[in-house]
Amino acid sequence: MKQPSVRDRADEALGGALRAYLADGRGNGLSYADIAFRLRADHDVAVAGEAVRLWCIDLDVPEPEAAA
């Protein structure tokens, strides 16, 4: 049996709302590393900021608007 990926486990820990969690974090100005820290602290999902960046790309999470 194939082991679930860290992304699958993160999505499961968030009740299937990983994309929304990432979009909310990025929309609130969190860095990829900040989101990774919160995933570990709040949901016991250990992941690097670079992985979060790749997830955002793969899940089409929009980049936050640049401040004017």
LOFIZA-663060 format. One record per residue: residue in one letter; x, y, z of N, C-alpha, C in turn. Coordinates in nm, 4 decimals. Layout:
N
<aa = a | n.X = X | n.Y = Y | n.Z = Z | ca.X = X | ca.Y = Y | ca.Z = Z | c.X = X | c.Y = Y | c.Z = Z>
...
This chain:
68
<aa = m | n.X = 0.0839 | n.Y = -0.1170 | n.Z = 0.0000 | ca.X = 0.0000 | ca.Y = 0.0000 | ca.Z = 0.0000 | c.X = 0.0895 | c.Y = 0.1249 | c.Z = 0.0000>
<aa = k | n.X = 0.0538 | n.Y = 0.2186 | n.Z = -0.0822 | ca.X = 0.1304 | ca.Y = 0.3430 | ca.Z = -0.0947 | c.X = 0.1068 | c.Y = 0.4317 | c.Z = 0.0276>
<aa = q | n.X = 0.2150 | n.Y = 0.4860 | n.Z = 0.0811 | ca.X = 0.2064 | ca.Y = 0.5794 | ca.Z = 0.1925 | c.X = 0.1519 | c.Y = 0.7129 | c.Z = 0.1430>
<aa = p | n.X = 0.0654 | n.Y = 0.7780 | n.Z = 0.2208 | ca.X = 0.0184 | ca.Y = 0.9101 | ca.Z = 0.1791 | c.X = 0.1326 | c.Y = 1.0108 | c.Z = 0.1843>
<aa = s | n.X = 0.1289 | n.Y = 1.1055 | n.Z = 0.0924 | ca.X = 0.2317 | ca.Y = 1.2095 | ca.Z = 0.0905 | c.X = 0.2082 | c.Y = 1.3061 | c.Z = 0.2056>
<aa = v | n.X = 0.3083 | n.Y = 1.3871 | n.Z = 0.2344 | ca.X = 0.2937 | ca.Y = 1.4890 | ca.Z = 0.3381 | c.X = 0.1796 | c.Y = 1.5835 | c.Z = 0.2997>
<aa = r | n.X = 0.1696 | n.Y = 1.6152 | n.Z = 0.1720 | ca.X = 0.0605 | ca.Y = 1.7025 | ca.Z = 0.1284 | c.X = -0.0748 | c.Y = 1.6375 | c.Z = 0.1535>
<aa = d | n.X = -0.0860 | n.Y = 1.5088 | n.Z = 0.1268 | ca.X = -0.2105 | ca.Y = 1.4375 | ca.Z = 0.1542 | c.X = -0.2437 | c.Y = 1.4404 | c.Z = 0.3030>
<aa = r | n.X = -0.1423 | n.Y = 1.4197 | n.Z = 0.3860 | ca.X = -0.1638 | ca.Y = 1.4220 | ca.Z = 0.5313 | c.X = -0.2026 | c.Y = 1.5609 | c.Z = 0.5786>
<aa = a | n.X = -0.1403 | n.Y = 1.6649 | n.Z = 0.5206 | ca.X = -0.1752 | ca.Y = 1.8028 | ca.Z = 0.5558 | c.X = -0.3201 | c.Y = 1.8310 | c.Z = 0.5175>
<aa = d | n.X = -0.3598 | n.Y = 1.7891 | n.Z = 0.3988 | ca.X = -0.4958 | ca.Y = 1.8103 | ca.Z = 0.3526 | c.X = -0.5943 | c.Y = 1.7382 | c.Z = 0.4447>
<aa = e | n.X = -0.5606 | n.Y = 1.6184 | n.Z = 0.4841 | ca.X = -0.6459 | ca.Y = 1.5417 | ca.Z = 0.5752 | c.X = -0.6558 | c.Y = 1.6108 | c.Z = 0.7111>
<aa = a | n.X = -0.5434 | n.Y = 1.6602 | n.Z = 0.7625 | ca.X = -0.5430 | ca.Y = 1.7290 | ca.Z = 0.8918 | c.X = -0.6293 | c.Y = 1.8543 | c.Z = 0.8888>
<aa = l | n.X = -0.6436 | n.Y = 1.9132 | n.Z = 0.7704 | ca.X = -0.7230 | ca.Y = 2.0349 | ca.Z = 0.7539 | c.X = -0.8639 | c.Y = 2.0052 | c.Z = 0.7027>
<aa = g | n.X = -0.9036 | n.Y = 1.8812 | n.Z = 0.7099 | ca.X = -1.0380 | ca.Y = 1.8444 | ca.Z = 0.6675 | c.X = -1.0634 | c.Y = 1.8649 | c.Z = 0.5197>
<aa = g | n.X = -0.9588 | n.Y = 1.8486 | n.Z = 0.4385 | ca.X = -0.9725 | ca.Y = 1.8635 | ca.Z = 0.2939 | c.X = -0.9629 | c.Y = 2.0068 | c.Z = 0.2459>
<aa = a | n.X = -0.9180 | n.Y = 2.0965 | n.Z = 0.3333 | ca.X = -0.9163 | ca.Y = 2.2391 | ca.Z = 0.2996 | c.X = -0.7746 | c.Y = 2.2959 | c.Z = 0.2875>
<aa = l | n.X = -0.6802 | n.Y = 2.2155 | n.Z = 0.2406 | ca.X = -0.5420 | ca.Y = 2.2639 | ca.Z = 0.2301 | c.X = -0.5321 | c.Y = 2.3845 | c.Z = 0.1383>
<aa = r | n.X = -0.5930 | n.Y = 2.3786 | n.Z = 0.0218 | ca.X = -0.5829 | ca.Y = 2.4917 | ca.Z = -0.0718 | c.X = -0.6363 | c.Y = 2.6197 | c.Z = -0.0080>
<aa = a | n.X = -0.7503 | n.Y = 2.6111 | n.Z = 0.0578 | ca.X = -0.8085 | ca.Y = 2.7290 | ca.Z = 0.1235 | c.X = -0.7175 | c.Y = 2.7793 | c.Z = 0.2355>
<aa = y | n.X = -0.6562 | n.Y = 2.6884 | n.Z = 0.3105 | ca.X = -0.5646 | ca.Y = 2.7249 | ca.Z = 0.4189 | c.X = -0.4439 | c.Y = 2.7997 | c.Z = 0.3625>
<aa = l | n.X = -0.3894 | n.Y = 2.7485 | n.Z = 0.2534 | ca.X = -0.2738 | ca.Y = 2.8133 | ca.Z = 0.1913 | c.X = -0.3125 | c.Y = 2.9501 | c.Z = 0.1351>
<aa = a | n.X = -0.4274 | n.Y = 2.9562 | n.Z = 0.0680 | ca.X = -0.4730 | ca.Y = 3.0830 | ca.Z = 0.0103 | c.X = -0.4978 | c.Y = 3.1863 | c.Z = 0.1190>
<aa = d | n.X = -0.5567 | n.Y = 3.1431 | n.Z = 0.2299 | ca.X = -0.5826 | ca.Y = 3.2342 | ca.Z = 0.3407 | c.X = -0.4511 | c.Y = 3.2859 | c.Z = 0.3992>
<aa = g | n.X = -0.3570 | n.Y = 3.1963 | n.Z = 0.4204 | ca.X = -0.2276 | ca.Y = 3.2376 | ca.Z = 0.4741 | c.X = -0.1545 | c.Y = 3.3349 | c.Z = 0.3828>
<aa = r | n.X = -0.1492 | n.Y = 3.3022 | n.Z = 0.2547 | ca.X = -0.0818 | ca.Y = 3.3913 | ca.Z = 0.1594 | c.X = -0.1563 | c.Y = 3.5237 | c.Z = 0.1477>
<aa = g | n.X = -0.2888 | n.Y = 3.5185 | n.Z = 0.1491 | ca.X = -0.3692 | ca.Y = 3.6391 | ca.Z = 0.1408 | c.X = -0.3518 | c.Y = 3.7305 | c.Z = 0.2609>
<aa = n | n.X = -0.3153 | n.Y = 3.6711 | n.Z = 0.3740 | ca.X = -0.2900 | ca.Y = 3.7484 | ca.Z = 0.4953 | c.X = -0.1435 | c.Y = 3.7869 | c.Z = 0.5110>
<aa = g | n.X = -0.0665 | n.Y = 3.7685 | n.Z = 0.4043 | ca.X = 0.0720 | ca.Y = 3.8134 | ca.Z = 0.4047 | c.X = 0.1726 | c.Y = 3.7192 | c.Z = 0.4677>
<aa = l | n.X = 0.1329 | n.Y = 3.5954 | n.Z = 0.4950 | ca.X = 0.2276 | ca.Y = 3.5009 | ca.Z = 0.5533 | c.X = 0.3248 | c.Y = 3.4499 | c.Z = 0.4475>
<aa = s | n.X = 0.4485 | n.Y = 3.4325 | n.Z = 0.4883 | ca.X = 0.5475 | ca.Y = 3.3732 | ca.Z = 0.4000 | c.X = 0.5238 | c.Y = 3.2228 | c.Z = 0.3947>
<aa = y | n.X = 0.5886 | n.Y = 3.1577 | n.Z = 0.3009 | ca.X = 0.5792 | ca.Y = 3.0118 | ca.Z = 0.2928 | c.X = 0.6313 | c.Y = 2.9486 | c.Z = 0.4216>
<aa = a | n.X = 0.7402 | n.Y = 3.0040 | n.Z = 0.4755 | ca.X = 0.7978 | ca.Y = 2.9521 | ca.Z = 0.6003 | c.X = 0.7009 | c.Y = 2.9720 | c.Z = 0.7168>
<aa = d | n.X = 0.6314 | n.Y = 3.0856 | n.Z = 0.7199 | ca.X = 0.5325 | ca.Y = 3.1099 | ca.Z = 0.8257 | c.X = 0.4196 | c.Y = 3.0074 | c.Z = 0.8189>
<aa = i | n.X = 0.3735 | n.Y = 2.9792 | n.Z = 0.6988 | ca.X = 0.2668 | ca.Y = 2.8797 | ca.Z = 0.6822 | c.X = 0.3169 | c.Y = 2.7430 | c.Z = 0.7266>
<aa = a | n.X = 0.4388 | n.Y = 2.7078 | n.Z = 0.6899 | ca.X = 0.4961 | ca.Y = 2.5795 | ca.Z = 0.7315 | c.X = 0.5039 | c.Y = 2.5714 | c.Z = 0.8841>
<aa = f | n.X = 0.5444 | n.Y = 2.6810 | n.Z = 0.9480 | ca.X = 0.5519 | ca.Y = 2.6842 | ca.Z = 1.0944 | c.X = 0.4144 | c.Y = 2.6611 | c.Z = 1.1556>
<aa = r | n.X = 0.3140 | n.Y = 2.7275 | n.Z = 1.1011 | ca.X = 0.1785 | ca.Y = 2.7126 | ca.Z = 1.1550 | c.X = 0.1226 | c.Y = 2.5725 | c.Z = 1.1332>
<aa = l | n.X = 0.1548 | n.Y = 2.5126 | n.Z = 1.0179 | ca.X = 0.1113 | ca.Y = 2.3751 | ca.Z = 0.9948 | c.X = 0.1692 | c.Y = 2.2821 | c.Z = 1.1007>
<aa = r | n.X = 0.2947 | n.Y = 2.3049 | n.Z = 1.1358 | ca.X = 0.3586 | ca.Y = 2.2212 | ca.Z = 1.2373 | c.X = 0.2999 | c.Y = 2.2494 | c.Z = 1.3750>
<aa = a | n.X = 0.2884 | n.Y = 2.3763 | n.Z = 1.4091 | ca.X = 0.2418 | ca.Y = 2.4138 | ca.Z = 1.5429 | c.X = 0.0951 | c.Y = 2.3781 | c.Z = 1.5662>
<aa = d | n.X = 0.0120 | n.Y = 2.4013 | n.Z = 1.4673 | ca.X = -0.1323 | ca.Y = 2.3855 | ca.Z = 1.4853 | c.X = -0.1870 | c.Y = 2.2494 | c.Z = 1.4433>
<aa = h | n.X = -0.1165 | n.Y = 2.1813 | n.Z = 1.3508 | ca.X = -0.1719 | ca.Y = 2.0578 | ca.Z = 1.2948 | c.X = -0.0740 | c.Y = 1.9408 | c.Z = 1.2956>
<aa = d | n.X = 0.0432 | n.Y = 1.9609 | n.Z = 1.3569 | ca.X = 0.1449 | ca.Y = 1.8546 | ca.Z = 1.3682 | c.X = 0.1871 | c.Y = 1.7996 | c.Z = 1.2316>
<aa = v | n.X = 0.1945 | n.Y = 1.8893 | n.Z = 1.1322 | ca.X = 0.2401 | ca.Y = 1.8527 | ca.Z = 0.9982 | c.X = 0.3748 | c.Y = 1.9212 | c.Z = 0.9762>
<aa = a | n.X = 0.4816 | n.Y = 1.8420 | n.Z = 0.9737 | ca.X = 0.6165 | ca.Y = 1.8953 | ca.Z = 0.9578 | c.X = 0.6511 | c.Y = 1.9048 | c.Z = 0.8096>
<aa = v | n.X = 0.6702 | n.Y = 2.0279 | n.Z = 0.7637 | ca.X = 0.7003 | ca.Y = 2.0520 | ca.Z = 0.6228 | c.X = 0.7852 | c.Y = 2.1784 | c.Z = 0.6135>
<aa = a | n.X = 0.8665 | n.Y = 2.1866 | n.Z = 0.5090 | ca.X = 0.9516 | ca.Y = 2.3042 | ca.Z = 0.4869 | c.X = 0.8758 | c.Y = 2.4100 | c.Z = 0.4075>
<aa = g | n.X = 0.9195 | n.Y = 2.5328 | n.Z = 0.4226 | ca.X = 0.8600 | ca.Y = 2.6426 | ca.Z = 0.3473 | c.X = 0.8658 | c.Y = 2.6201 | c.Z = 0.1971>
<aa = e | n.X = 0.9720 | n.Y = 2.5590 | n.Z = 0.1495 | ca.X = 0.9845 | ca.Y = 2.5324 | ca.Z = 0.0050 | c.X = 0.8752 | c.Y = 2.4368 | c.Z = -0.0416>
<aa = a | n.X = 0.8416 | n.Y = 2.3386 | n.Z = 0.0402 | ca.X = 0.7333 | ca.Y = 2.2475 | ca.Z = 0.0047 | c.X = 0.6012 | c.Y = 2.3237 | c.Z = -0.0032>
<aa = v | n.X = 0.5787 | n.Y = 2.4147 | n.Z = 0.0908 | ca.X = 0.4574 | ca.Y = 2.4961 | ca.Z = 0.0889 | c.X = 0.4527 | c.Y = 2.5783 | c.Z = -0.0400>
<aa = r | n.X = 0.5652 | n.Y = 2.6334 | n.Z = -0.0803 | ca.X = 0.5712 | ca.Y = 2.7106 | ca.Z = -0.2052 | c.X = 0.5312 | c.Y = 2.6237 | c.Z = -0.3236>
<aa = l | n.X = 0.5832 | n.Y = 2.5035 | n.Z = -0.3288 | ca.X = 0.5509 | ca.Y = 2.4125 | ca.Z = -0.4389 | c.X = 0.4043 | c.Y = 2.3707 | c.Z = -0.4353>
<aa = w | n.X = 0.3500 | n.Y = 2.3500 | n.Z = -0.3164 | ca.X = 0.2077 | ca.Y = 2.3180 | ca.Z = -0.3051 | c.X = 0.1239 | c.Y = 2.4326 | c.Z = -0.3595>
<aa = c | n.X = 0.1628 | n.Y = 2.5555 | n.Z = -0.3244 | ca.X = 0.0873 | ca.Y = 2.6726 | ca.Z = -0.3713 | c.X = 0.0868 | c.Y = 2.6797 | c.Z = -0.5236>
<aa = i | n.X = 0.1998 | n.Y = 2.6514 | n.Z = -0.5834 | ca.X = 0.2082 | ca.Y = 2.6513 | ca.Z = -0.7295 | c.X = 0.1195 | c.Y = 2.5402 | c.Z = -0.7855>
<aa = d | n.X = 0.1331 | n.Y = 2.4204 | n.Z = -0.7302 | ca.X = 0.0595 | ca.Y = 2.3052 | ca.Z = -0.7808 | c.X = -0.0921 | c.Y = 2.3202 | c.Z = -0.7629>
<aa = l | n.X = -0.1343 | n.Y = 2.3859 | n.Z = -0.6553 | ca.X = -0.2765 | ca.Y = 2.4019 | ca.Z = -0.6261 | c.X = -0.3321 | c.Y = 2.5347 | c.Z = -0.6776>
<aa = d | n.X = -0.2511 | n.Y = 2.6070 | n.Z = -0.7558 | ca.X = -0.2935 | ca.Y = 2.7354 | ca.Z = -0.8139 | c.X = -0.3411 | c.Y = 2.8350 | c.Z = -0.7096>
<aa = v | n.X = -0.2670 | n.Y = 2.8437 | n.Z = -0.5999 | ca.X = -0.2975 | ca.Y = 2.9423 | ca.Z = -0.4964 | c.X = -0.2460 | c.Y = 3.0773 | c.Z = -0.5474>
<aa = p | n.X = -0.3329 | n.Y = 3.1769 | n.Z = -0.5540 | ca.X = -0.2895 | ca.Y = 3.3064 | ca.Z = -0.6071 | c.X = -0.1882 | c.Y = 3.3744 | c.Z = -0.5156>
<aa = e | n.X = -0.0971 | n.Y = 3.4449 | n.Z = -0.5781 | ca.X = -0.0010 | ca.Y = 3.5242 | ca.Z = -0.5019 | c.X = -0.0734 | c.Y = 3.6453 | c.Z = -0.4437>
<aa = p | n.X = -0.0328 | n.Y = 3.6889 | n.Z = -0.3256 | ca.X = -0.0976 | ca.Y = 3.8068 | ca.Z = -0.2680 | c.X = -0.0692 | c.Y = 3.9295 | c.Z = -0.3520>
<aa = e | n.X = -0.1620 | n.Y = 4.0237 | n.Z = -0.3476 | ca.X = -0.1442 | ca.Y = 4.1491 | ca.Z = -0.4207 | c.X = -0.0277 | c.Y = 4.2256 | c.Z = -0.3601>
<aa = a | n.X = 0.0513 | n.Y = 4.2862 | n.Z = -0.4460 | ca.X = 0.1637 | ca.Y = 4.3670 | ca.Z = -0.4001 | c.X = 0.1106 | c.Y = 4.4956 | c.Z = -0.3367>
<aa = a | n.X = 0.1737 | n.Y = 4.5350 | n.Z = -0.2266 | ca.X = 0.1338 | ca.Y = 4.6603 | ca.Z = -0.1616 | c.X = 0.1713 | c.Y = 4.7788 | c.Z = -0.2470>
<aa = a | n.X = 0.0849 | n.Y = 4.8752 | n.Z = -0.2516 | ca.X = 0.1096 | ca.Y = 4.9948 | ca.Z = -0.3352 | c.X = 0.1961 | c.Y = 5.0945 | c.Z = -0.2641>
